[in-house]
Amino acid sequence: MSEWQYVPAGKIARQRREIVHLEPGIEYRTMGVRWYGKGAYDRGVVTTETVKAKSLYQAREGDFTFNRIDTHKGAFDVVSADLDGALATNEFPLYEVNEEDVDARFLLLNFQQPEVLRQISAMRAGSEGRARWKEADFEAWMVPVPPLSAQERIVDIISVIDAQASALNVEASSLLRVRDAALGDMLSHGGEGWRSAPLAETGTLTRGRRFVKSDYVDSGLGCIHYGQIYTDYGASATRTMTYLPESFRGSMRLARPGDVVIAGTSENVEDVGKAVAWLGDDDVAVHDDCFIFRHNLDPKFVSYFFASPLFQHRKRQFTSETKVVRISATNLAKIIIPVPPRDDQKRISEMAEAVDMQVIALHTEAERLREVRAGLLAGLLNRTIDIESA
């Protein structure tokens, strides 16, 4: 194509149906596609004893793919070399792109646009259950197709931003590992005047009360979904992200300023026990997926203990796994927490918080880059921004 055109995706991509019939006694590597642009990933091995499917579809490097259930959440990708030959269910359709007309990476950029995802979400509005955005929907979707040279330039421009954002996230993750290592070392070795005690002997532990999404508005702290504590990075929160209207507050358990809110449930063992010190001016309602720990310790120190490798190690003997991972109030109360003198508590929390402030700055910069990326990509694809000037 020598000029910009808008064509249905089905005109430039053909569905690949390379069927593999599963045989007993053989392990097959599988793949899926994650939400929010996290892309295709290895789902591990399956056998005829672990899956109901009689056959799966083989992926090839360069295939365009998406998750039919979660397309509106940005579950699109191009199959990498690492996943070449992996098998996928029909929930992850595989498309061979016509390389003479389109670069699969460019096609992916189109489906990473917030406006495109919003439109896909609108198509699914009103659907009950796990509505699917099916192959026919993808194949009918109109996409811009400039000349290949322009596609490659746009891919290169966006890749520069992606690389910088990725570098910022890697640096933030490295800082958190340094923080955790330092916390583990300090809390494990102790010092003069330190003691240790079960959590139950250092304060009181209670649960929140159940409430549902329709009961709150955006502005509070709480645990709504699988024990996730809605707060910014770090071990303390001073602003709310979910709070209940006044009429509900009498029936809720409320965290007071200085209380530590601890996640009791999660989808994975690493997140059980995540904690945040509530440092707002007013009480805040807490969901019953969380515990409220009321104590006389430094609130931030307590939160950082729950972030430390020491706690991660100690909690494993007390967690139970069903569909989600849980820790009970009884078992949480048995966890041994180091109790240093107040000055040492403050020193430890200040050290960890200094690292968190750097992490927040890095994530803020990465988020700014994501916003720039979204505006630049939209401008490049709708031709309001010239490729060369970009």
SETORNU-192276 format. One line per 2 residues: number of its first residue (from 1); their letters; for each residue x negated, y, z of C-alpha. Coordinates in pm, whole numbers, plus 50000, padded with zeros to 5 digits. Layout:
BEGIN
NUM) A) X:Y:Z | ...
This chain:
BEGIN
1) MS) 50000:50000:50000 | 49846:50330:49890
3) EW) 50094:50561:50068 | 50280:50567:50397
5) QY) 50592:50351:50389 | 50852:50233:50638
7) VP) 50938:49867:50599 | 51105:49593:50805
9) AG) 50850:49399:51012 | 50972:49083:50841
11) KI) 50833:49212:50512 | 50475:49226:50644
13) AR) 50479:48935:50890 | 50590:48575:50837
15) QR) 50682:48353:51129 | 50437:48069:51185
17) RE) 50598:47741:51288 | 50306:47503:51321
19) IV) 50481:47233:51523 | 50287:47004:51758
21) HL) 50477:46700:51884 | 50375:46622:52242
23) EP) 50247:46274:52317 | 50227:46101:52657
25) GI) 49890:46105:52832 | 49758:46414:52652
27) EY) 49704:46755:52810 | 49797:47060:52602
29) RT) 49678:47415:52665 | 49959:47672:52656
31) MG) 49990:48049:52630 | 50241:48322:52711
33) VR) 50271:48701:52692 | 50276:48923:53001
35) WY) 50469:49244:53064 | 50346:49603:53049
37) GK) 50087:49558:52777 | 49887:49299:52972
39) GA) 49903:49076:52669 | 49872:48709:52585
41) YD) 49726:48478:52849 | 49641:48116:52919
43) RG) 49932:47949:53102 | 49733:47636:53180
45) VV) 49778:47278:53064 | 50099:47078:53033
47) TT) 50185:46716:52962 | 50505:46536:52868
49) ET) 50553:46480:53242 | 50543:46850:53330
51) VK) 50752:47005:53048 | 51088:46912:52903
53) AK) 50999:47025:52551 | 50927:46753:52297
55) SL) 50728:46989:52076 | 50556:47330:52092
57) YQ) 50411:47575:51839 | 50038:47623:51777
59) AR) 49897:47976:51788 | 49616:48099:51568
61) EG) 49375:48386:51625 | 49524:48705:51480
63) DF) 49887:48597:51512 | 50127:48868:51627
65) TF) 50341:48748:51918 | 50589:48870:52178
67) NR) 50797:48750:52470 | 51161:48729:52359
69) ID) 51290:48783:52712 | 51071:49076:52814
71) TH) 51007:49266:52493 | 51148:49588:52640
73) KG) 50875:49568:52906 | 50597:49580:52650
75) AF) 50533:49206:52618 | 50360:49213:52277
77) DV) 50009:49114:52169 | 49778:48979:51901
79) VS) 49644:48629:51976 | 49275:48646:52070
81) AD) 48999:48403:51973 | 49011:48259:52327
83) LD) 49371:48148:52272 | 49325:48009:51921
85) GA) 49491:47668:51913 | 49694:47717:52233
87) LA) 50058:47610:52225 | 50362:47828:52287
89) TN) 50732:47767:52341 | 50991:47927:52117
91) EF) 51015:48210:52372 | 50686:48338:52226
93) PL) 50736:48356:51847 | 50417:48361:51639
95) YE) 50380:48567:51324 | 50114:48556:51057
97) VN) 50055:48913:50938 | 49996:48992:50570
99) EE) 49641:49124:50598 | 49657:49291:50258
101) DV) 49920:49531:50389 | 49877:49561:50764
103) DA) 49626:49518:51045 | 49786:49316:51327
105) RF) 49628:49554:51581 | 49803:49846:51412
107) LL) 50135:49660:51423 | 50080:49606:51794
109) LN) 50030:49981:51849 | 50374:50047:51705
111) FQ) 50533:49824:51968 | 50333:49984:52249
113) QP) 50509:50318:52205 | 50734:50413:52501
115) EV) 51004:50535:52262 | 51008:50204:52075
117) LR) 51036:50013:52402 | 51316:50246:52511
119) QI) 51504:50171:52188 | 51455:49797:52235
121) SA) 51584:49828:52590 | 51889:50020:52466
123) MR) 51966:49737:52223 | 51978:49499:52518
125) AG) 52188:49731:52740 | 52498:49562:52874
127) SE) 52365:49212:52811 | 52406:48976:53103
129) GR) 52130:48754:53236 | 51797:48727:53057
131) AR) 51897:48869:52719 | 51658:48795:52437
133) WK) 51521:49019:52163 | 51506:48753:51896
135) EA) 51308:48695:51580 | 51579:48853:51365
137) DF) 51557:49170:51574 | 51181:49189:51526
139) EA) 51197:49114:51155 | 51456:49388:51098
141) WM) 51262:49650:51295 | 51138:49933:51075
143) VP) 50767:50006:51116 | 50538:50265:50958
145) VP) 50278:50118:50724 | 50010:50361:50606
147) PL) 49714:50258:50389 | 49480:50009:50561
149) SA) 49208:50273:50592 | 49447:50496:50790
151) QE) 49555:50201:51005 | 49193:50124:51092
153) RI) 49125:50488:51182 | 49429:50500:51412
155) VD) 49326:50173:51576 | 48976:50311:51630
157) II) 49103:50638:51779 | 49335:50466:52026
159) SV) 49069:50206:52110 | 48838:50483:52233
161) ID) 49101:50596:52483 | 49177:50237:52586
163) AQ) 48809:50168:52647 | 48776:50474:52871
165) AS) 49090:50389:53069 | 48967:50031:53107
167) AL) 48629:50156:53232 | 48803:50371:53494
169) NV) 49010:50074:53613 | 48701:49852:53629
171) EA) 48523:50115:53838 | 48824:50141:54071
173) SS) 48833:49763:54113 | 48461:49758:54188
175) LL) 48504:50024:54455 | 48783:49824:54617
177) RV) 48561:49516:54626 | 48288:49723:54795
179) RD) 48545:49853:55044 | 48672:49505:55123
181) AA) 48320:49366:55163 | 48233:49646:55405
183) LG) 48555:49591:55600 | 48491:49218:55619
185) DM) 48139:49273:55747 | 48234:49529:56012
187) LS) 48542:49345:56139 | 48368:49006:56152
189) HG) 48059:49120:56343 | 48224:49357:56588
191) GE) 48029:49575:56826 | 47997:49698:57183
193) GW) 48328:49720:57362 | 48516:49523:57098
195) RS) 48774:49261:57190 | 49010:49036:56996
197) AP) 49375:48953:57060 | 49677:48802:56887
199) LA) 49887:49061:56708 | 50169:48996:56957
201) ET) 49949:49121:57243 | 49862:49450:57072
203) GT) 50213:49568:56986 | 50566:49464:56892
205) LT) 50671:49306:56563 | 51023:49335:56424
207) RG) 51192:49286:56089 | 51376:49543:55884
209) RR) 51743:49504:55796 | 51879:49392:55463
211) FV) 52005:49648:55217 | 52066:49641:54845
213) KS) 51954:49855:54555 | 52285:50042:54535
215) DY) 52232:50165:54891 | 51929:50384:54829
217) VD) 51805:50670:54617 | 51456:50750:54489
219) SG) 51267:50905:54778 | 51152:50641:55052
221) LG) 50927:50364:55181 | 51052:50008:55181
223) CI) 51022:49656:55054 | 51278:49592:54783
225) HY) 51135:49312:54572 | 50923:49024:54699
227) GQ) 50774:49222:54983 | 50615:49484:54760
229) IY) 50544:49797:54958 | 50618:50095:54738
231) TD) 50340:50341:54805 | 50034:50488:54640
233) YG) 49691:50328:54668 | 49542:50326:55016
235) AS) 49652:50221:55360 | 49893:50499:55449
237) AT) 50203:50667:55309 | 50334:51012:55392
239) RT) 50614:51039:55136 | 50911:50811:55090
241) MT) 51008:50636:54771 | 51336:50476:54878
243) YL) 51556:50591:55160 | 51909:50510:55259
245) PE) 52182:50771:55271 | 52258:50896:55620
247) SF) 52568:50677:55647 | 52352:50361:55625
249) RG) 52072:50458:55858 | 52245:50355:56177
251) SM) 52249:49990:56070 | 51889:49980:55950
253) RL) 51567:49915:56133 | 51358:50227:56104
255) AR) 50982:50265:56099 | 50862:50557:56308
257) PG) 50561:50773:56220 | 50254:50566:56307
259) DV) 50425:50228:56260 | 50266:49984:56016
261) VI) 50494:49815:55762 | 50378:49466:55661
263) AG) 50497:49266:55359 | 50623:48925:55469
265) TS) 50709:48785:55126 | 50545:48791:54786
267) EN) 50510:48599:54462 | 50147:48517:54544
269) VE) 49948:48453:54858 | 49715:48752:54807
271) DV) 49999:49001:54850 | 50157:48852:55161
273) GK) 50059:49072:55453 | 49988:49385:55252
275) AV) 50045:49672:55489 | 50082:50047:55497
277) AW) 50089:50293:55786 | 50394:50514:55775
279) LG) 50269:50868:55845 | 50570:51070:55735
281) DD) 50741:51319:55964 | 51070:51126:55993
283) DV) 51180:50769:56047 | 51224:50557:55735
285) AV) 51440:50251:55665 | 51255:49925:55599
287) HD) 51386:49623:55412 | 51390:49284:55585
289) DC) 51129:49140:55349 | 50893:49348:55564
291) FI) 50788:49359:55927 | 50752:49672:56137
293) FR) 50449:49667:56370 | 50466:49919:56656
295) HN) 50139:49959:56844 | 49893:50190:57023
297) LD) 49608:50146:56773 | 49489:50374:56496
299) PK) 49758:50317:56226 | 49517:50333:55934
301) FV) 49277:50092:56106 | 49561:49840:56143
303) SY) 49649:49876:55774 | 49288:49825:55671
305) FF) 49266:49513:55886 | 49553:49369:55681
307) AS) 49363:49462:55363 | 49043:49295:55482
309) PL) 48901:48956:55379 | 48911:48861:55748
311) FQ) 49291:48881:55753 | 49318:48716:55411
313) HR) 49123:48420:55548 | 49318:48395:55875
315) KR) 49665:48419:55723 | 49628:48121:55488
317) QF) 49693:47863:55757 | 50021:48038:55840
319) TS) 50172:48099:55495 | 50427:47870:55332
321) ET) 50498:47846:54961 | 50829:47769:54795
323) KV) 50931:47982:54498 | 50766:48272:54679
325) VR) 50500:48290:54950 | 50612:48381:55301
327) IS) 50473:48436:55647 | 50705:48421:55948
329) AT) 50713:48669:56234 | 50608:48390:56471
331) NL) 50300:48305:56267 | 50214:48667:56194
333) AK) 50219:48735:56568 | 49952:48463:56615
335) II) 49702:48634:56383 | 49395:48742:56578
337) IP) 49310:49108:56522 | 48983:49270:56632
339) VP) 49039:49565:56866 | 48739:49799:56871
341) PR) 48726:50117:57079 | 48940:50398:56939
343) DD) 48639:50588:56801 | 48526:50279:56608
345) QK) 48880:50228:56474 | 48878:50583:56341
347) RI) 48528:50548:56195 | 48624:50229:56008
349) SE) 48948:50375:55872 | 48770:50695:55760
351) MA) 48507:50492:55574 | 48770:50285:55395
353) EA) 48989:50586:55325 | 48698:50772:55164
355) VD) 48668:50486:54914 | 49045:50485:54858
357) MQ) 49038:50855:54772 | 48788:50780:54498
359) VI) 49007:50494:54376 | 49311:50724:54368
361) AL) 49113:50978:54164 | 49009:50709:53915
363) HT) 49363:50577:53879 | 49494:50931:53839
365) EA) 49248:50993:53556 | 49340:50661:53395
367) ER) 49708:50752:53416 | 49634:51091:53255
369) LR) 49459:50907:52971 | 49761:50679:52927
371) EV) 49982:50986:52892 | 49742:51138:52637
373) RA) 49737:50805:52455 | 50115:50787:52434
375) GL) 50145:51139:52293 | 49856:51093:52051
377) LA) 49983:50758:51926 | 50333:50893:51869
379) GL) 50190:51192:51682 | 49968:50977:51464
381) LN) 50250:50740:51373 | 50507:51011:51298
383) RT) 50236:51212:51116 | 50270:51526:51327
385) ID) 49903:51482:51419 | 49650:51458:51138
387) IE) 49423:51153:51162 | 49106:51346:51090
389) SA) 49179:51618:51345 | 49253:51348:51602
